[in-house]
Amino acid sequence: MVPPVSERELAAKLRAHGNSSLGEFPVLQAALDIAAYARIQQNLPFPDFDSIIEQMNELSHSAGEWVAIFDNRPPADEQVEWLRLIMHEQGGFEGATQNYDASENADIAAVIENRRGLPVSLGLLYIHIARCCGFGVEGLNFPGHFLTRLIGDETSAIFDPFNDARILEPQDLRATLKRFHGQTAEMDLSFTRGVRDRDVLIRMQNNLKFRALRESRLEDAVLVVERLLLLDPGNGVFWQEAGLIHQRIGNLRAAVLAFENAVETMQEPALSVRVQSLLDEVRSQLN
């Protein structure tokens, strides 16, 4: 890992992360690049990235030393326990239960400094450490609460990075789903589907976007969508969101550009027709 660089170089790196044909890439480096780019957008000072990287390197080294003594990879549940010891006991990382909605909990640099984070930001760190150990690991498509899966040679284990890497059995997954989505919610196979690293990064940014919109911080929401579009420029929904936010702020020319891109990239014809009507509406306001 290396410290961040200029705005142009960071934007290029985010595009490269997003365009990667691999399901896996250096996910922690990508998250640090996003954190650095966000600070440039907001004219905020950088944290001590050298110190942040060194802290994670120390944890990675400790994790690797343990794995080196085994001839074969341990079972998945033992892998989870080792990650818990490294992340929770040695690293002191915990779920941010006191100020859950604070934006710093979705900023990976702040998470490493504060040792507190959201499920998805802590999950990203678990993914990084697991890969340093040579473990098979992936984030899951679970709604409302990010979960992670370690894949052993014969078994796998789903665990909750927010709650001290507690292993979740099928009944625990159902209970977690109902806690976040109500008692009528039922499990679906898609909820335990593995996701690409890019999707983990996008989920982190979506947390920031939803909070900004909920608190009517539209300018902040636009900045988040700009980062999302660097990661996934072909996502018509993100372009539509950018257009809608710009329209609400009064940035009509920016809204037109965003809606034009949304029309070109939207996958569903019905949504494309809807965006075209929004585009026509904003164009009429400019004339």
N, C-alpha and C positions, 0 to 999 in steps of 0.2 A: 504494500500500500504506500501511496505517496500523498503528501499534502496537496490541497487544491491549488489551481493556477488561475489564469485570467478568465473573465466572463466568456469570451469567445471560445477559449479552449474548453471550459467547463461545458458550455452548450454543445460543443462537438462531442465531448465524452458522453453526455447524456443521450445524444442521438445514437451514438455507437452502442451504448448499453441497450437502448430500446430496439435497435436493428439487429442485435445479435441473433444468429440462427440457432444458438445453443439454448437449451432450457435452463442451463446453469451458467453463471458467470461470477466474477468477484463481487458478490452482492454487497458486502460491507463497503468496498471502495465506491461502488455506485451510489450507495446511500449517503456516504460522506460527500461525494460530488454534488448530490442534490442539496444537502445541507449547506454547502458552500455557495452554490448558485442562489439559493433562497436568501442568504445573507447579502449577496451582491444586489439582488433585486430590491431589497428593503434598506440598502445602505447601512447595514449593521456590521459591527466589527466581527472579524473571525475569532472563534475560540482558539485555544492552543492546539491546533490539529496535530502537531508533532507529539504532544503529550497524550492526546487521545489515541493516536495510532500505537504509541508505545505501550499504553495500558492494554490494548487488545492483543498486541504481540506477546505480552507477558502471559496472558491467559491462554493464548493459542499454544505457546511453548509448553506451559504446564500440562495442557490437554494432550499434546503430542507425546510428552515423556511417558505418560501413563500407558498410552496405546502401544508404545514401542516394546513394552515388556511382554506383550501377548504374541504367541505364534499365530493365532487366529483371531478374527474379530469376535468380541464377546456377543452374547445374545442381545436383542434389541432393548429389553428392559434394563440390562446392565449398562448399555450405552447411555440410556436416558439418565440413570442414576449418576453416572460419571459426569455427564453434562451438568446435572443439577449441582454436584459438588463444585465444579469449576465456576459455573455462572452465579449460583446463589451463595454457596458457602464461602468460596474464595473471592469471587468478584463482587458479591454483595448486591447483585441485581434483583430487583423486586418489581411487582406490579405497582403502578402508581394509583393507589387506592384513595389517597387524600385529595388529589387535584387531578382526577382522571381526565377532564376535558381540556387541561392546559395544553397549548400548542407545542410546548417544549417536549411533551411526551411522544410526539411523532417526529421529532427532530433527532436523528441518530447521534449527532455530536452531543446534544444536550443530554440525551439518554445515557450515553457513556459517562459523561461528567457527573450527572446526578444519581446514576445507578437506579433510575426509576423510568418506567415507560409503559406504553400501551401493549396489548397482546401482540400486535403485529411488529412493533419495533423491537420488543424483546425476542420475538420469534425469529426475526432477521439475525439477531446476534447469536442465537442458538444455532441457526443454520450455518453461520460462518464458523463457529467453533466446531460444530460436528464435522464439517468438511475438512477442517484442519486435522481432525483425527482420522480422516479417511472413511467416515461413516456415510451411508446413504441416507439422505434427508430431504424432505420437501415440505413446503407449506401446503395447507389444505384450503379448499374452497368453502369452508364452513362459514355460514352467515352469522354476522353479529359479534363473533368472538373468534379471533384468529387462533388456529391450532396447527400443530406441527407433527409430522410423522417421521420416525426413524425406521429405516428398512434394514433388517438384519439378514443374514444368510438364509434363515429358515422362518423367522417370524418378523412382524413389525409391531411398532407400538406408537399409538397416538398420545401426545402429551400436551399439556396446557402451559405454555411459556410464561403466562401471566401469574399462575399460581404454583410457583416453585417446581415447574416441570412435572406436575402430577400426571401419572398415566391414567388415561380415560378408557374405561371399558364401554361396551355398547350402551348400557343403561346410563352411564355418566354422560355420554354424548346426547342421548335423548333429554336428559335433565337439563343439560346446558342449553340445548336448543329451545326448550320450553321456557327457560328462565329469560331468554332474550326475545322470544317471539310469541310467547303466550302458550297456554296449556293446550290449545288446539293444534299447535304446530307438530308436524310429524317428520321423521327423518326421511331423507331422499339420498339415493346412492351418490348423486352429484356433490353432496355436501362433504364427502370424504375423498373427493377426487383431488389429486395433486395438481398444483399450479406452477407455472413458470416463475422464475425469479423476477422477471419484469412485472408480473402480476402482484407480487409481494410489494414491490416498490410503489406500484400504482395504488395499492390498497392503503399504504401509509399516507400518500398524498391525498387520497380521497377523504381520509379522516380529517385532515386539515381543511379541505374544501368544504365539507359538510358543516364543520364548526363555524367557519367564516360566514357561510350563507345563513346559518341559523342565527348568528349574532349580527346579521346585516352589515358585515364588513366586506362590502362588495369589492373594493380595491384589492384586499388581501386574497379574496377568492379568485380574482382574475390572475394574480401572480401564480397561484397554485395551478390553475388550468394551463397557464403557459408552460409550467414545468411538466405537466402531464402530456402536453402536446410534443414536447421534446422527446419524451419517452415513447410516445405512440402517436406520431403525426397522421397516421391513417385512420384514426378513430373519429368517426363522424359525430358520435355523441359528445365527445370533448369539444369539438368545434362548435356544435350547437350550444353547449353550455357557455362557451366563451362568447358567442354572439348574444345570448340572452342576458348575460351579466353586463356586457358592454352596452347593450341597449338600455338596461335599467340605469346605468351610470350616466348615460347620455353620450357615450363615445360611439356615435352612429357610424362613422366611417370604419372604425375597427369592427363594429358589429356586422357591417356589410361584408367585409373581408372574411370574417369568421363564418358567416352563414354561407358564403360562396364555397368555402372549403368544405363545409358540412354537406352541402348538396352533392359535391363531387365524391365524398368519401363515405357517405351514409350507406350502410349495407341493405337496409330494408326500404323498399320502394315507398311504402306508406309514410315512413318517417321522412324520406327525402322530399315528398310532396309537401308535408307539413313545414319543413324547413324552407322550401321554396316560397311558401306563403309568407313566412316571417321575413325572408329576404326582400320580397316585393314590398312588404309593409314598411321596412326601414328605408328602402330606396325612395319610397314616396315621401317620407319625412325629410329626406335630403333635398328634394326638388322644390 
